[in-house]
Amino acid sequence: MSRLSLEQVKLYLNKVPGWRLIEDRMALSRTYQCRDFSTAVSFVNRVAELLDQDSHHVEILIKQAAVTFTVTTREACGLTGKDFALAQTISKVS
């Protein structure tokens, strides 16, 4: 899948509310606040099940009850349409 231009990325951001662009990394990121640590881990496990089916992996940070997902396509050295689809999938799990 080909890398999106910065202009395309900014247009696609409207399709993934709550996600932000980390421009220096050309990555999408979103933090979810969960009720507690156990709920955060359960949320990550639900997302992981979906991502394993797609063979697309993301950076996940769990800090107490907060879960941050960061998405980019290393092979493309930036963002692709697949990253935005992945962000939409994660948002549906929340």
Rosetta silent file (secondary structure, phi, psi, omega in degrees, C-alpha in Angstrom):
SEQUENCE: MSRLSLEQVKLYLNKVPGWRLIEDRMALSRTYQCRDFSTAVSFVNRVAELLDQDSHHVEILIKQAAVTFTVTTREACGLTGKDFALAQTISKVS
SCORE:     score description
SCORE:     0.000 S_00000001
   1 L     0.000  139.282 -174.976    0.000    0.000    0.000 S_00000001
   2 L   -85.236  151.281 -179.400    1.378    3.413   -0.906 S_00000001
   3 L   -70.103  140.315  178.272    2.192    6.151    1.571 S_00000001
   4 L   -84.747  147.706  175.496   -0.269    9.036    1.840 S_00000001
   5 L   -74.641  164.644  178.883    0.875   12.632    1.396 S_00000001
   6 H   -59.900  -38.090  178.416    0.587   15.036    4.321 S_00000001
   7 H   -64.027  -42.318  177.989   -2.367   16.711    2.604 S_00000001
   8 H   -64.393  -42.152 -179.809   -4.158   13.366    2.211 S_00000001
   9 H   -59.577  -45.642 -178.758   -3.447   12.485    5.845 S_00000001
  10 H   -63.893  -34.062  175.625   -4.955   15.752    7.043 S_00000001
  11 H   -68.144  -43.741 -178.286   -8.102   15.074    4.987 S_00000001
  12 H   -68.960  -21.361 -179.767   -8.428   11.516    6.310 S_00000001
  13 H   -57.369  -28.810  177.969   -8.097   12.691    9.929 S_00000001
  14 H   -64.220  -21.732 -178.003  -11.763   13.725    9.778 S_00000001
  15 H   -84.835   -7.730 -179.157  -12.661   10.043    9.374 S_00000001
  16 L  -130.266   72.505 -179.110  -11.044    9.082   12.692 S_00000001
  17 L   -55.839  139.152  179.359  -12.391   11.437   15.389 S_00000001
  18 L    92.674  -18.458  178.524  -10.260   11.543   18.518 S_00000001
  19 L   -89.312  146.971  178.720   -7.093   10.504   16.717 S_00000001
  20 E  -124.663  157.229  178.683   -4.274   12.995   16.254 S_00000001
  21 E   -91.713  128.752  169.610   -1.388   13.211   13.843 S_00000001
  22 E   -99.124   94.337 -168.176    2.144   12.973   15.172 S_00000001
  23 L   -63.728  -39.208 -177.936    3.666   14.794   12.245 S_00000001
  24 L   -68.644  -19.708  176.342    7.362   14.197   13.015 S_00000001
  25 L  -106.585   -7.739 -172.320    6.708   10.413   13.083 S_00000001
  26 L    47.749   61.001 -178.737    3.918   10.424   10.471 S_00000001
  27 E  -137.660  157.768  173.407    1.801    8.362   12.847 S_00000001
  28 E  -102.415  144.556  179.874   -1.717    8.442   14.266 S_00000001
  29 E  -144.085  146.513  175.300   -2.214    8.339   18.018 S_00000001
  30 E  -152.247  138.815  177.267   -5.112    8.200   20.436 S_00000001
  31 E  -110.655  131.561  176.865   -5.329    7.753   24.187 S_00000001
  32 E  -110.153  133.251  176.649   -8.319    6.048   25.801 S_00000001
  33 E   -97.541  118.315  179.620   -9.053    6.518   29.498 S_00000001
  34 L  -100.504  171.065 -177.811  -10.382    3.324   31.077 S_00000001
  35 L   -65.731  -42.031 -179.418  -11.989    2.805   34.471 S_00000001
  36 L  -158.656  179.003 -176.455   -8.973    1.000   35.937 S_00000001
  37 H   -60.769  -42.920 -179.106   -5.872   -0.997   34.969 S_00000001
  38 H   -61.224  -41.225  177.811   -7.768   -4.268   34.592 S_00000001
  39 H   -65.632  -37.840  178.218  -10.271   -2.646   32.204 S_00000001
  40 H   -62.228  -44.478  179.510   -7.379   -1.154   30.226 S_00000001
  41 H   -65.208  -40.901  177.949   -5.772   -4.579   29.801 S_00000001
  42 H   -62.186  -41.086  177.707   -9.107   -6.119   28.750 S_00000001
  43 H   -60.984  -46.703  178.739   -9.553   -3.362   26.164 S_00000001
  44 H   -61.308  -40.859  179.503   -6.073   -4.001   24.757 S_00000001
  45 H   -63.777  -38.921  177.734   -6.783   -7.738   24.571 S_00000001
  46 H   -64.914  -42.052  177.934  -10.007   -7.132   22.601 S_00000001
  47 H   -65.558  -42.254 -178.136   -8.139   -4.896   20.164 S_00000001
  48 H   -60.050  -37.900  178.215   -5.278   -7.408   19.905 S_00000001
  49 H   -60.857  -41.918  178.762   -7.668  -10.161   18.838 S_00000001
  50 H   -68.794  -39.453 -176.912   -8.872   -8.028   15.924 S_00000001
  51 H   -70.996  -33.886  177.945   -5.377   -6.941   14.949 S_00000001
  52 H   -62.158  -35.075  179.229   -4.021  -10.491   14.917 S_00000001
  53 H   -65.507  -28.854 -175.709   -6.619  -11.396   12.293 S_00000001
  54 H   -97.178   -9.359 -177.227   -5.320   -8.557   10.109 S_00000001
  55 L    57.724   29.901  177.179   -1.589   -9.136   10.806 S_00000001
  56 L  -118.004  128.163 -174.417   -1.200   -5.408   11.393 S_00000001
  57 L  -118.324  154.081 -176.603    0.376   -4.364   14.658 S_00000001
  58 L  -128.724  165.290  173.291    0.495   -1.083   16.538 S_00000001
  59 E   -84.112  128.582 -178.377    2.458    0.477   19.347 S_00000001
  60 E  -126.155  129.252  177.376    0.464    0.156   22.577 S_00000001
  61 E  -122.394  122.623  174.571    1.258    1.921   25.842 S_00000001
  62 E  -108.605  121.291  178.553   -0.665    1.116   29.013 S_00000001
  63 E  -129.707  102.962 -173.670   -0.092    3.613   31.800 S_00000001
  64 L    57.421 -110.637 -178.090   -2.298    2.899   34.808 S_00000001
  65 L  -104.544    9.078 -179.511   -5.830    3.165   33.350 S_00000001
  66 E  -104.622  137.149  177.918   -4.836    4.960   30.128 S_00000001
  67 E  -121.748  124.296  177.868   -4.166    3.131   26.850 S_00000001
  68 E  -114.240  126.731  175.735   -2.396    4.897   23.985 S_00000001
  69 E  -106.360  136.096  174.317   -2.331    3.404   20.493 S_00000001
  70 E  -127.173  127.247 -172.649    0.125    4.691   17.882 S_00000001
  71 E  -122.255  132.673  172.210   -0.316    3.553   14.290 S_00000001
  72 L  -161.111  164.167  176.786    2.015    3.862   11.289 S_00000001
  73 E  -110.721  105.080 -177.015    3.268    1.655    8.465 S_00000001
  74 H   -60.444  -39.943 -178.099    7.016    1.230    8.812 S_00000001
  75 H   -61.926  -30.666 -179.648    7.376   -0.350    5.370 S_00000001
  76 H   -92.508   -6.058 -176.579    5.821    2.754    3.790 S_00000001
  77 L    56.116   41.741  179.695    7.739    5.121    6.101 S_00000001
  78 E   166.232 -156.549 -177.529    4.478    6.871    6.917 S_00000001
  79 L   -98.682  145.738  176.660    0.735    6.473    6.927 S_00000001
  80 L  -127.819  173.349  175.994   -1.359    4.472    4.497 S_00000001
  81 H   -58.436  -31.370 -179.785   -5.076    3.902    4.072 S_00000001
  82 H   -64.017  -34.171  178.441   -4.651    0.723    6.105 S_00000001
  83 H   -65.854  -39.450  178.415   -3.570    2.780    9.130 S_00000001
  84 H   -69.136  -37.102  175.627   -6.758    4.821    8.987 S_00000001
  85 H   -63.385  -40.033  178.508   -8.831    1.641    8.672 S_00000001
  86 H   -64.561  -42.886  177.626   -7.006    0.270   11.705 S_00000001
  87 H   -60.352  -40.810  177.764   -7.740    3.441   13.689 S_00000001
  88 H   -64.269  -40.664  178.102  -11.423    3.083   12.806 S_00000001
  89 H   -61.823  -45.896  179.470  -11.380   -0.555   13.955 S_00000001
  90 H   -61.690  -42.737 -179.171   -9.794    0.372   17.290 S_00000001
  91 H   -61.155  -33.918  179.986  -12.337    3.164   17.770 S_00000001
  92 H   -68.916  -28.568 -178.627  -15.204    0.690   17.281 S_00000001
  93 H   -73.879  -31.521 -173.185  -13.861   -1.526   20.093 S_00000001
  94 L   -63.583    0.000    0.000  -13.800    1.298   22.640 S_00000001
